[in-house]
Amino acid sequence: MSAQNVNREAKRIFARLLATENIHVRHDNTAVTATFDTDKRVLTLPVFNHMDDDVYDLFVGHEVGHALFTPPLSEEEMINTMNRV
């Protein structure tokens, strides 16, 4: 199955249900990986030519984990936190 055949609306609903909140989900042809903005609550999913449902679900699950468990930190706070580890 190619990325064109993936039901993006279903993936958006899946992500919002997993996150248990009304996160914004966007599919981006220019994204090189999936990301989650903890401040703006935006999950960005890349669109790859040969990405099937399973890979989409892995991206969604991983990034929703950030929605649930990663505290919203500024870039400076995040760098300071990583430097302490």
ZALO-984723 format. One record per residue (C-alpha): residue number from 0; y, x, z. Coordinates in pm, 1 decimal, always signed. Example, Ala and Ser with C-alpha at 12.3 -4.5 7.8 and 13.67 -1.06 7.14 Angstrom:
# ZALO-984723
resi: 0, py: -450.0, px: +1230.0, pz: +780.0 .
resi: 1, py: -106.0, px: +1367.0, pz: +714.0 .
//
This chain:
# ZALO-984723
resi: 0, py: +0.0, px: +0.0, pz: +0.0 .
resi: 1, py: +341.2, px: +136.1, pz: -89.3 .
resi: 2, py: +665.4, px: +99.8, pz: +100.3 .
resi: 3, py: +776.4, px: -166.1, pz: -148.2 .
resi: 4, py: +485.4, px: -389.3, pz: -37.2 .
resi: 5, py: +550.6, px: -360.6, pz: +336.7 .
resi: 6, py: +698.3, px: -675.8, pz: +486.1 .
resi: 7, py: +1014.4, px: -530.3, pz: +638.5 .
resi: 8, py: +1113.2, px: -856.9, pz: +804.4 .
resi: 9, py: +776.2, px: -865.1, pz: +982.4 .
resi: 10, py: +832.7, px: -505.6, pz: +1101.3 .
resi: 11, py: +1179.1, px: -602.2, pz: +1229.6 .
resi: 12, py: +1036.5, px: -894.3, pz: +1426.7 .
resi: 13, py: +747.6, px: -676.6, pz: +1553.5 .
resi: 14, py: +993.0, px: -413.8, pz: +1682.5 .
resi: 15, py: +1212.5, px: -671.4, pz: +1854.8 .
resi: 16, py: +912.0, px: -832.8, pz: +2022.0 .
resi: 17, py: +777.6, px: -498.0, pz: +2143.9 .
resi: 18, py: +1120.2, px: -398.7, pz: +2275.3 .
resi: 19, py: +1156.7, px: -736.6, pz: +2449.4 .
resi: 20, py: +1522.1, px: -742.3, pz: +2346.9 .
resi: 21, py: +1737.5, px: -817.9, pz: +2046.1 .
resi: 22, py: +1755.5, px: -462.1, pz: +1907.7 .
resi: 23, py: +1897.7, px: -410.1, pz: +1561.9 .
resi: 24, py: +1635.9, px: -278.9, pz: +1314.9 .
resi: 25, py: +1742.9, px: -121.7, pz: +988.2 .
resi: 26, py: +1542.5, px: +25.8, pz: +703.3 .
resi: 27, py: +1714.5, px: +329.3, pz: +554.6 .
resi: 28, py: +1617.5, px: +496.1, pz: +226.3 .
resi: 29, py: +1804.9, px: +812.1, pz: +329.7 .
resi: 30, py: +1649.8, px: +851.5, pz: +677.9 .
resi: 31, py: +1411.8, px: +1147.1, pz: +709.1 .
resi: 32, py: +1241.1, px: +1005.8, pz: +1019.4 .
resi: 33, py: +1252.4, px: +708.5, pz: +1252.2 .
resi: 34, py: +1520.8, px: +713.2, pz: +1522.4 .
resi: 35, py: +1646.1, px: +496.5, pz: +1805.5 .
resi: 36, py: +2008.4, px: +497.3, pz: +1918.9 .
resi: 37, py: +1983.1, px: +423.9, pz: +2290.7 .
resi: 38, py: +2354.3, px: +344.4, pz: +2320.1 .
resi: 39, py: +2395.9, px: +109.3, pz: +2022.4 .
resi: 40, py: +2034.4, px: -20.1, pz: +2044.7 .
resi: 41, py: +1962.6, px: +46.0, pz: +1676.8 .
resi: 42, py: +1615.3, px: +136.5, pz: +1550.2 .
resi: 43, py: +1626.0, px: +307.8, pz: +1211.1 .
resi: 44, py: +1310.9, px: +321.0, pz: +1002.3 .
resi: 45, py: +1278.2, px: +548.0, pz: +700.0 .
resi: 46, py: +1154.4, px: +411.1, pz: +369.1 .
resi: 47, py: +906.3, px: +649.4, pz: +211.3 .
resi: 48, py: +740.7, px: +584.1, pz: -124.5 .
resi: 49, py: +386.2, px: +591.3, pz: +8.1 .
resi: 50, py: +427.4, px: +470.4, pz: +365.3 .
resi: 51, py: +178.6, px: +200.0, pz: +455.6 .
resi: 52, py: +167.8, px: -58.2, pz: +735.9 .
resi: 53, py: -5.6, px: +174.8, pz: +981.3 .
resi: 54, py: +262.0, px: +444.2, pz: +950.9 .
resi: 55, py: +538.1, px: +184.1, pz: +986.4 .
resi: 56, py: +367.9, px: +54.6, pz: +1300.9 .
resi: 57, py: +342.6, px: +407.5, pz: +1443.9 .
resi: 58, py: +713.3, px: +466.7, pz: +1382.1 .
resi: 59, py: +800.6, px: +129.4, pz: +1536.0 .
resi: 60, py: +582.1, px: +184.9, pz: +1842.4 .
resi: 61, py: +716.8, px: +532.5, pz: +1909.6 .
resi: 62, py: +1081.5, px: +435.5, pz: +1872.4 .
resi: 63, py: +1040.9, px: +117.0, pz: +2076.8 .
resi: 64, py: +910.7, px: +345.6, pz: +2350.9 .
resi: 65, py: +1255.1, px: +504.5, pz: +2347.6 .
resi: 66, py: +1413.6, px: +159.0, pz: +2362.4 .
resi: 67, py: +1211.2, px: +82.4, pz: +2673.2 .
resi: 68, py: +1203.4, px: +414.7, pz: +2856.7 .
resi: 69, py: +1480.9, px: +648.9, pz: +2738.4 .
resi: 70, py: +1804.3, px: +615.9, pz: +2934.3 .
resi: 71, py: +2122.7, px: +589.2, pz: +2728.7 .
resi: 72, py: +2281.6, px: +934.1, pz: +2755.5 .
resi: 73, py: +2576.5, px: +1085.1, pz: +2575.5 .
resi: 74, py: +2504.8, px: +1382.7, pz: +2352.3 .
resi: 75, py: +2654.3, px: +1613.3, pz: +2616.2 .
resi: 76, py: +2443.5, px: +1458.8, pz: +2895.0 .
resi: 77, py: +2130.2, px: +1493.9, pz: +2684.2 .
resi: 78, py: +2198.4, px: +1861.1, pz: +2610.3 .
resi: 79, py: +2267.6, px: +1930.1, pz: +2979.4 .
resi: 80, py: +1946.1, px: +1751.9, pz: +3077.2 .
resi: 81, py: +1740.4, px: +1949.4, pz: +2824.5 .
resi: 82, py: +1895.3, px: +2278.4, pz: +2938.3 .
resi: 83, py: +1785.2, px: +2210.7, pz: +3297.8 .
resi: 84, py: +1419.7, px: +2170.9, pz: +3198.5 .
//
